[in-house]
Every structure is written in structure tokens, then in C-alpha cells.
Amino acid sequence: MSNTKFILGVYEDEDILLSAITNIRTAGVKIHEVYSPFPVHGIDDVLGYKRSKLSIVAFLFGVLGTSLALTMQIGMMGVDWPMIIGGKDFIPYPSFVPVIFELTVLLAAYGMCFTFFIVSDLKPWAKPRIFDLRITDDKHVMAIDLDQNKIDVAKIDQILKDNGASEVNKKTFDEA
Amino acid sequence: MTTVEEKYDFSAKAKKNLLITIGIGIALTVLGIVLMSTGGHHEEAAHEGGHAFSWINRLGVDIWINNIYFTGIAIVGVFFFALQYAAQAGWSAGIKRIPLAFGSWLPIAGILMLVSFFIFGHDLFHWTHHDLYDTTSHEFDSIINAKKAYFFWPFSEHPSTPVFFIARMLFFFGLWYYLFTKLRKLAFQEDFEGGTASWYSMRKLSAVFLIIFAVTSSIAAWDWVMSIDTHWFSTMFGWYVFASWWVTTLALITFITIHLKEKGLLSIVNENHLHDIGKFVFAFSVFWTYIWFSQFLLIYYANIPEETIYFVERWNNDQYGIIFFVNLFLNFVLPFLFLMPRDAKRHTAILKVVTPIVIFGHWIDFYLMITPGTLKENGGYGLVEFGTMLIYGGAFLYVVLNSLSKAPLFAKNDPMLDESLHHHVQ
């Protein structure tokens, strides 16, 4: 049983939030995550997020789909039970293309989707951490993990308030 | 908002280079013709085929390929322009003047097409031969005879001059050129008057143009390309030709944009705009493949001789079989793999390599549509093909760049300019 302690800065306005993120990061505080009720333009730039590698995952799953479709069709039509259909070869590649296309798209889409769920903690067995119910309504919440920061709590508190946080809360999650 | 006045300077050096290109093209064509007429290689083939074959046939076919190809780029340039207004697109505000300039080729393309039809019509189109419609002749062809009204109406009983066919050609070019000049006039009117009135007029006119273009481009494809294989037909052919024209035009817009950017022009165009136009090239390369394959798969699978003949002539053929795969490789595999990563579309290095390949690749696509049906076993690829391509390409670029230099490159009063300035894609 471990406790994860968070300090939460609540923001009302996305412009104040954006400048606050920049100032807080330059002050040396590590931000765990920022939650907002709507997409904030340019927020990933100020948070210093690198470009997601999800597109590479999609490509790899696509390649997997292509190989699966080829293996399946060649195995069924050419090896396991060869049949002459419409006077074509046992392995008529042009006829395989629609299935190859469909499986490539299917696996790329599902693979990307499930990878995204797992990476962003939306997996079915994940316990959701609800920082503040108002992030689905009208407040932006900046979560700072105290384990990741060696700065004094009172100081972080002060930095958040100095940068326009309307309130500063604390939250502890008991996680098995 | 920035109020830069940008104008493309069609320098004497650029003019000279293009004229040299045309000169090299003429030299190569003449050399190719001389080699062909003195080589004597084709005379044997002519005896076997039963048709008298001379270099004139091959020159006519090559000219026809270029007629179709460059007419397509010209009209699809106007299509791109109209599409931006109909879709109320903002991102493209900085580059819209480039495709608009393509339309300047239309009157020349129309004249060239009409003249070459009168000179080479009999070599290109089997259906122009009169004895096909003569029931007493042993050449009588009941299938083509049933289609004669499409070409010869209202004189289908005495098929001599294809009145309907020529009337359509004149009508299409006339209509396209008329709509192009109207759009162009409105675009420049906006530069002087400002406001949004011109934008709304252009939007209305664009919608009209798109409807007209949807019908005319399809019929033009049947007339000028599909009727070469008169017995054969494909309901996808209009789309197929359009898809090929569309990718070529997008690739050319990208290429010219990069070229102008490197000259220090188009200051409001940045990697976000390049990314979007690059995505267009990528997506429509796939779209072309989709259309190409849809046409191919149905014919392959149904295996009906009157349909498969088209691919028998192109795929199961020693001469054209290789080009058949080169076509797919250059127009699908290469752009698909090279343009897939994000950075490839945001930086000019890869776009500068891939877009010329796509532009050339679709020339090959038109070569494959036209040559096997007209020249059969006498077709080939060599100096004449390359030469005529250089002549037409040089002339086309000369006309387009000249037209581009005549007007401001930057539509300073475009209401979409602000949106384009702040355009940002992930």
C-alpha cells in the first residue's frame, strides 16, 4: 500500500493557465498532468510534450494486418485447400487485395486505439484517479506529484498562488 | 495583418531555360523521327500487323498524350481554385494564385487538341474510319455502328465528320475557359476593391463550376481517351482520368510552391501549409490507386473477354507489361511510403524528390491509357516520347509562369488570409 500525494492548482482561465504552466516549469516544478474540460490550443507545447509515437504504432499494426491477411489467404487458398475459382491461379494476389486492405485498416485502427487506452491509463483494470470533478465542467486543474518534486510543499503552494491559481488543494490516492 | 506586395518575377534566365528545354525537346523529337524512319525496324512489324505504320502515327499518339495530360493539369488547376471557395477553405489562401495560373494554358490546349485531332484523328481513333459504318464493307463493325450517334450526331446516317464529338470538344474548352476567366477576373477585382463581395461571387461561381466540371471532365475522358478502345468501356473511366489529373496537379502545385518559397516569395506559406498540400498528394495518390484498382479488380475477377482485352493489351504484353508495373510503383508505392511520415511533408527535401516522380509517373499513366490502344505492337518509348514531353512541359510552364508573373502572387484582400496566417496543424 502506497500513498500518492498530489498538490492541485485550480485555474479558471486557459490563458492564465498557459502562462502559469510556463512559469511553474521554469521555477523547476515538475507537473504531473493538466486536466481541462476542453482542448486548450498550444498546451502540449508549453508542457514540453514530445510528439506522440502513436503513428508509428499504427504503422506497425498495419504491417501486422497486411502480413496476417497474406498468410491467412495464402494458407487457406494456396496450401490447405487449393481450389480453382473463376479460372484464376491458386494464389490470385489481386483478389487478395480487398482483404489485405481491410485487415490492415482494422488492425491499425484497433491497435492504435487500444495502445492509446493503455498508455493514457484508460485500460479497463485501471483505477481512475479523480482529481477534481469540476474538470469536466469549467475548471482547469494542474496536478503536481509530490514524490516527483523535492521542493517544499509550502513553496509549491506559493508558486501556484503567485501564478493565478484560484484555489490550491491537496489530494491523496490510496493505491494498492 | 501583413500587407506584403509579392510578385513573381519571370526572369530572362528562367525564360531562357524553358526555351532551351523546348529546344532540346524539338531536337530529341527530330532525332527520334530520323532514327525511326531510317532504322527500318518497324517495317516488319507493319507487315505483320497489316497496318501501314510510320513515324507520323507515333508522333501523333505522343502529341495526343501530352494534349490530354496538360489540358488536365490546366483545368484541374482551376478546379483546385474553385474547390477552395466552395469548401470555404482558409489554409490555402497563400497558394491559390498558383493553380489559378494553370488555367492560362486552356486556350492553347484547346487549339492544340482540335488541330491535332484533324491531323492525327485517323491514326488515333479507330472509330473515325468510314467503312466501319458501311454495311456492305467487310470492315463493317456492328458494335461501333451502334455507337455512331455519340460521335456523328446529327449526321449519324452519313458518318463523315464527327460533328457531335468536335462540338463537345469546342463546348468544353469554351466553357472551361469562360469560367476560368470569370474566376480570374473576380480574384483580381478583390485585390483592388477589398471587402468580401468578390469572395462571395467567387464562391457562387465555384459551386457552378464544380457541377459543370463533374459532368464535363467525365465526358471529356470518354471522348478523348476511352473512345480510343472503341469496343471497350469502363464506367469508372471518367473518375480514373480525373484522379490521375488531380494528383498530377496537386504535385505540381506543391513543387511550384517549394520553388517560389526557395526564391524568397510566398512569405506567409510555412511548413503547416506545405504539410497540408503534402497530405493532399499523399491521400490522392492512394485515391488514384483505389480507383485504378477498383477498375482493374472487377475486370480481372469477372474475366469477360470484351473487358479483359484492355488489360491483356497492357499487362500480358512484353512491350507494356513492364510499364504497367512501373506505373503502379511510381504512383502508389513510392508516394505511399515516402510521404507517410509527418516530417516528409513538413520539410521540402522529400517533397522535392517525390512530387516530380509523381508528376512523371502520371504521364506514364496516360501513356498506358493511350499508346497500347492506338499503336498496338508498334508502340515504344524513346526519344520521341521524351522529346514531345519536354516540348509540351516547357511550353506549359512558360505560359503558366508568365501568367503568374502578370498578377500579384499574394491575394492581399482575401478574407481567408488571416486564417491562413494562423494555420497550424499537429
HADDOCK unambig.tbl for C-alpha pairs under 7 A between the chains (distance, minus, plus):
assign (segid A and resid 94 and name CA) (segid B and resid 297 and name CA) 6.64 0.50 0.50
